[in-house]
Amino acid sequence: MLKALFSTAILLVLLNLNLNAQNLKLGVVDVQTVIMQMPEAQSADQMLKDITLKYQDTIGRMRKELEEKLDRKLPLNGHDEDIDTIGGL
């Protein structure tokens, strides 16, 4: 009798596990898509683009000034020495 009750209890547990397994649902979430659709992420992205553009403009302007100084052979450090004479060249 005890064996029958034990067997019935195990059978009920196994059936319950089987029913719960059938209700189990899995899903996949693309976190990058979700985050990029958030207003905060969009404003942060725009802010980064603006800062990048500002720094690229500054670097471009500095490069142009450097090239102009090199073309005119002006010293880079503000001294009156000619670039050709720096370092014994």
WOUR-V98700 format. One line per field, one symbol per residue. ss: DSSP state (~ for helix, > for strand, _ for the rest). phi: phi as a letter, one per 20 degrees, with the letter a starting at -180 (. if undefined). psi: psi as a letter, one per 20 degrees, with the letter a starting at -180 (. if undefined). A space follows every 10 residues. Layout:
BEGIN
ss=???
phi=???
psi=???
END
This chain:
BEGIN
ss=_~~~~~~~~~ ~~~~~~~~~~ ~~~_______ ~~~~~~__~~ ~~~~~~~~~~ ~~~~~~~~~~ ~~~~~~~~~~ ~~________ __~~~~~~_
phi=.fffffffff ffffffffff ffefcdbcde ffffffefgf ffffffffff ffffffffff ffffffffff feleffenee fegfefmmf
psi=ghhggggggg ghgghghghh hhippqrppn hggggiiphg hghgghghgg gggghhgggg ghgggghggh hilqqhjirj qqhhipjk.
END
